[in-house]
Amino acid sequence: MTNTIQISNTGPQNFEEILDNLGGFGRFQILILILLLFFEIPSAYIVFIQIFAGIPPKFWNCDGEVVDKVGACGCNGTLEAPSTSIVAEWHLICESAWIPDFITSIQMAGMLFGNLYATQTSDWYGRKYSTFSTILVCALGSAVAAVAPNPYIYAVARFFCGAGFSGYLSISAIYTIEFMPTKWRMLCGAVGPFGEATMSLALIAYYIPTWRYLTWATMTPLLLTPLIFPFVPESPRWLLQKGKTDDLVKVLTYIAKINKCPPIELETIEKIVAKANPTRKPTDVKEPRLNFFDFAKSKNKEIRMKAICLMAIFFAFSIIYFGLSFNIKNMNGNLYWNLVFLGFVDSVGFKMAIFVMGRLSRRLAVFLSMTIGVFFLVVLAIFQLTLDVSEFSTLFLVAALLGKFSSAITRSAARALAGESFPTSVRAMGSGLCGASTAFGGVVGAQLAYFGTSMILVCSESI
């Protein structure tokens, strides 16, 4: 005789109904968005600080004679420059000019490791501890980078900065989604202060031009981590999927208290946990942990195909997003204002994604925003081939920013799509694979920025 689980029709029948009974999108959901997405501020600083740390000085001092970048390569005496960047401090010019952008690529390669590590551990040990461990990695990487005695140590530190940054972004999107009613999930990848933080980085870098001091200054928001940690509970969906009833009751009671709603009865929670885990083994039996190899060997072809398609999407928009971002140093005009514009289009683009996803499906929003972004890149390429950059610098900047704006919409829509495309048991791993593709795109984008620098140098030498 097979035992069946009967759930009364008078109470919540599933987790979505539990959230509705606890106020839907209430004070707690607002609080969790503020607390978890706050860390997008130091994340933006960490990933884009290399734009300023890798700036080559316009002029050098060669035995008392002022020379430009080209002249510095022919200096046979003592070459000096104010140590405002790693280029100036470690003389990363001429045959070593590739190193700053290569370090950026190492940072983006760290994103690959961070995505795979963080998303895997978040499925095993929970979202909360994995999220805050990535924040700790960011802090340690930034601290080591600030005191690095040479470019080798600095490169290793940037690798861990990239790992922490990508791990945080991947898990935070999943983490926040799992507290949200379905209708409000689109907010999780769109309302964070990433764009605003990028704009503020330009202001901080303007007043703190020395790269070591700038690194210390931009990691100060991470000091709030111990204050935020106690107020963020574990993901209730993860607890439900793992059958951790006692912990789930505590989290749901906490949500009810903040949303000022009556708590869900224990019996109702136990029945929903049992329904979600009908074949769960006894608690004294250790269940096997799924990993990426199990994910790849899954018999569910639909999940594998979704993962492959999403990885292609994340790779494509990442090249555009990070390529344009890191190439901002090669654009004409004031670097600080250019970064402000860059952050502004990010901020507007992320919020615009809410409007777009509210009227279109996630897939259509991704498709249209990527198509528009590619259109502006084609326009930019045509400008590059037919116009003089020095005479039409504003036109070049506008085309680049419009392409960045479209990629920002794609980023938010793609994160929402990825978060909703996988079941809870493998959601983090699926999103981690998408994040790994983002990392590969970032590596390519950083090298494209180096090619942009090389072209400028070649043109200068030819003139």
N, C-alpha and C positions, 0 to 999 in steps of 0.2 A: 504493500500500500504506500503510495507516494504522498509525502506531507506537502501540503500547499499552504501558502501564507495568505491570510485574509486580512485586508485592511479596511477599516470602517470608511464608509463614504462621507462621514460627517467631518473629518479632519483632512489635513493635507495628504495628498496621495503620492507626491514626489517632492524632490528637492526644490523645484521651481515654485511649487505651491507653498513650501515652507518659507521661502524668501518673500513671497507675496504676503503671507500672514505676518511676517516680521516687518512689514512696512514697505516692501519693495525697494525702491531707491529712496533711502532715507538719510538721516544724519550719519549713520555708521558708514554708508557707502561713500558719502562725501568725505568723511574723515579718512577712510582708507585710501581714497584717491590722493588726498593731500599728503598723507604720510609716506606712501610708497612712491608716488611720482615726484616727490620733492627731490629725490636723489637723481633725477634727470639733470638737475642743475650742475652738481659736480661732474656728472657723466659727460655733459657737453664740454665742460672745461677740460676734462682729461683727454677727450678724443681730438679736440681742435687746438689745444695749446701748442701742438707741434707746428702750427702755422706761424706762430711768433718765435718759438724756440729755434726754428730752422731758417730764420731770415738771414741771408748773407748781408754783411755791411755794404753800403754803397761805395764807401771809400775806406782805404787802408793806409797805414803809415809804413812806408818802406825806407828805413834809415833816414827819417825826418822828412821824406818827400811823400806828399799825398798822391795816391794812385787809385784808380777805379778797380773793379773786379778783374778786368782783363789785364791791367798793368800789374796787379798783385801776383799773377801767375808768373810773371817774368822777373819778379823781385829776387835778387841774389843775396840780399842782406837780411836784416831783422824785420820781420813783418808783424805789425801790431794793429789791433783794433779794439774798441771798447767791448768788453765781454758781455754784451747784451743778448747774445744767442750762442747756441752750441757751435755754430759755424765760425763765429769770431773767436770763441774761447779755444777751440780745438783745431782751428785753421782747416775747416772742411771745404776747401775750394780746389779749383784746378782738377787734378787727377782724383781728388777726394770729394768732389762736388756731388757725387751720387749718394754719398752716405746719409745725409739728412732725410732724403725722400725714401731711401732704403730702410732707415729706421722707422719711418712711418709705415712702410710695408710690413716690417716686423711687428709693429703694433697691431696692424690689421690681421696678421697671421695669428697673433695672440687671441684675436676674436674667435678664430676657429676653435682653438683649444677651450676657451672660456665657454662657448656655446655648448660644446659636447659634454664638458665636465659638469657645468651648472645644471643643464636640463636633465642630465642623467641622474645626478644626485637629488634633484628636486622630486623626481618620480620615486626615488628610493626612500629619502629621509624627510621629505616634505618641502613645501615652498618657502616657508619662513626662514629656516636655517640656511638653505641654499642661497636665498636672496641676500641675506645679511653677510654670508661668507664672501659673496662676490664684491660687496661693498668694502669689506675688509681687505680683499685683494687689491682693489683700487687704491685704498689708502696706503698700503704697504708699497705698492708699485710707485706711487707718486712720491712718497718719502725717499725711496732709494734713488729715484730719478733726480730729485732735488740736490742730492749730495754726491751724485756719480762723479768719479774722478776722471773718467775717460769715456769715449763713445761706446765702448764695448759694454761696460756696466750700464750705461744709459740705455742701450738697446735692449738689454735683458729686462730692465725696469719697465720700459715701454711695452714690452711683450706682455708683462703681467697687468699693466694698465689696460691694454686692449682686451685681455682675458676677462678682467673684472667688469669692464664696461659692457662687453657683449653679453656676458653671463647675466648681468643685471637687467639689461634691456629685454632679453629673451624671457626671463622668469617673471619680471614685473608685469609684463603684458598678460601672461597666463594667470599670475597670482591675483591681480585686480579683477580680471574677467570672472574668476570663480567666486567672487563675492556679489556679482551683479546679476539682476534679472536680465533675461535675454534682450529686452528692448533697449537696455542701457549699456550693453557691452561695447558698442562702438566708441564710447567715451574713453575707454582705457588706453587706446593707442593714439588719442588725438588731443587730450586736454593737458598733457604734461607740459612743463615749462622749458622744454628743450630749446625751442627757438629763442625764447626770451633770455635764456642763459647764454646762448651764443652771442646775442647782442651785448649782454653785460660783459662778456669776456673781452670784447673790443675796448670797453671803457676801462676795465681793470688793467689790461695790457698797456694802455696808453699812459696810465699813471704809474705802473710798475713795469718798466721796460726790461729790466734784468731778468733773464729767464729763470734763474734759481729762485729769486724772491717771488716771481710770478707763480712758479710751481707750488711753493708753500702757500701762497695766498689763495690759490684756486682749490686747494684741498681742504680749506677750513670748514666748508659746509659738512664735511664728513664727520666732524667732531660731534655733530648732533645725533649720530647713530645710537649711542647708548641711551639717549633720552627718548628716541622714537621706538626702539626695539620692544619695550614692554607693552606698548599700546597696540601692537599689530599681532593679531592672532593667526594661527595656522589656517590654511585654506579649508573651509568646511567641505568642499567637494572632494578634496584629497582625503580628508578624514573619513568621509562617507565611503569612498571607493576602497579604502583600506579597512573598513569595518571597525574603526576606532570610536566606538559609541560614546564612551565616557568623555573623551576629548571633544567630540562633536557637540555633545550636550553643553559643555562649558562655553564653546565658541558661540553657539546659537543663543545661549542665555546672555552672553555679552552683547551680541547684536541686538537682542530684544531690549536690553536695558538702555542702550544708547538711542535706539529708535523709539523708545517709550512705548513698546508694544508688549502684550502679555506673552510669556515664554511658551514654547511648544511643549506639550506634554511628553514625558519620558517614554511612555508606551508608544506614542505615535512615532517618535524618532527611532525607537528600536525596531518597529515594524518596517519603516522605510529603509533602514540599514540592512535588515534581513532581506528585503525585496531586492535591494541593489546588489547583494552578495549572496545569492541563493546557493552557491556551491562552495562558499568559504570553508576552509579547513579549520579545525579547532585552533585556538590561539596558541597552544603549545607546539604547533607544527609550523616550522618556518617555511614560508612560501618562497618559491623561486623568484628572483628579481629579473625583470625583463631588461635587456640592454639593446644597443643599436643593432647588434647582429640578429637578435630575435626579431626586432622590428623589420629588418631587411628580409628575413626569411618568413615573415608572416604570410599565412595563406590568404589573408584579406587583400586581394589585388586592388580593390578600390582605394584602400588607405595608402598602399605603395604608390599608386598612380597619382593620388592627390599630393603626396610628398614630393614626387619628381616634378610635377607641374609647378608647385609652389616654390621649390628650390630654384627652378629656372626663372621665375618671376623675381625672387629676392636677389638673385645674382645680377639680373639685368638692371633693376632699378638701383642697386648698390653701386654699380660702375658709374652711373649718372650722378647719383647723390654724392658719393665721396670724391669722384673725379672732379666735379665742379667745386666742391667744398675746398679741397686741398689745392686746387689750381687758382684759387682766389688771390693768392700771393703774386701770381703772374699777370693778373688783370691790371690795366692802367687805372690810375686814380689812387686815392688814399686807401691804404690797406685797412685801416680801422673802420672807415665808413663802409667800405666794401663788405667787411664782416658783419657790420650792423645790418646792411641790406640783406645779407645772406640769412642772418638770424630772423629778420623780419618776414621774409618769404616762407621760411620754415614755420614760424609761428602762425601766420595766416593760413598756410597750406594745411597744417595739421587740423586746425579748426574748421577749415573749409571742407575737409574730409567728412566731418560730422554731417554737414548739410548735404553733401553728395550721397553719402551712404543712407541718409534718411529718405532719399527719393529714388535711389537706384540700388540694385543688388550689390553685394560686396564684389562679385566677379566683374560686373559691368563697370563699377567704379575703378577697379584696378586697370581694366582694359582701356578705358577712355583716358585716364590720367597718364598711363604709360605711353599711349599713342600721341597725346598732346606733347608730352615731354620729348619724345623722339623727334617730333616735328620741329620744335624749337632748336634742338641740337643740329638738325639738318640745316636749318636757317643759319645757325651760328657757323657751321662749316662753310656754307656758301659765302657768308660775309668774310670769313677768313681767307678764302681763295680770291675774292673779287674786290675787297675794300682794303684801304690802308688803316691798320689798327689804330695808329696814333691820331688820325683825323676823325675816326668814328668810334672812339673808345666807349662813349656812352651807349651807342647802339649795341656794341658787343656785350657790355655789361647787362643791359636790359634783356637781351636774348638769353644770356646765361642764367639770369635770375628767374626768368619765366620757365626755363627748363628745370631749374631747381625747385620752383614752386610746384610744378607738376609732379616731380619725383617725391616731394613732401606729402602730397595727397596720396600717391601710390604707397608710400611707406605706411601711413596710418591705415589705409584700406587693406593692404596686404597683411598687416599685423592682426587686424580684426578677422580677416578671412582665415588666416592660419590658426588663430586661437579657437575658431569655431569648427574647424574641419576635422579635428581629431577627438576621439573619446578621451575622457579624463585619464584613463590608465596609461595612455601613450601620448597625451597632449604635449607634455614638455619635450619628449623626444622628437616628436614631429616638428615642433617649433624650433628645436635645437638644430635640426637638419637644415631648416630654412635659414637660421642664423649663421650656420656654417657657410652656406652659399653666399650670404651677405659678406662674410669675411673674405671669401675668395674675390668677390667683386671689389671689396675695399682695397685688397692688395693690388689689383689691376688699376684701380682708380688712382692710388698713390703713385704708381709708376707712370701713369699718364701725366700726372702733375710734374714729375721729374722731366719727362720729355718736353713739356711746355717750357720748363726752365732752360733746358738744353737748347731749344730752338731760339729762345731769346738771346742766349749767350752767343750762339753761332751768328745770329743776325748782327749782334753788336760787333763781333770780330770782323765780319765782312764789311761793315760800314767803316 
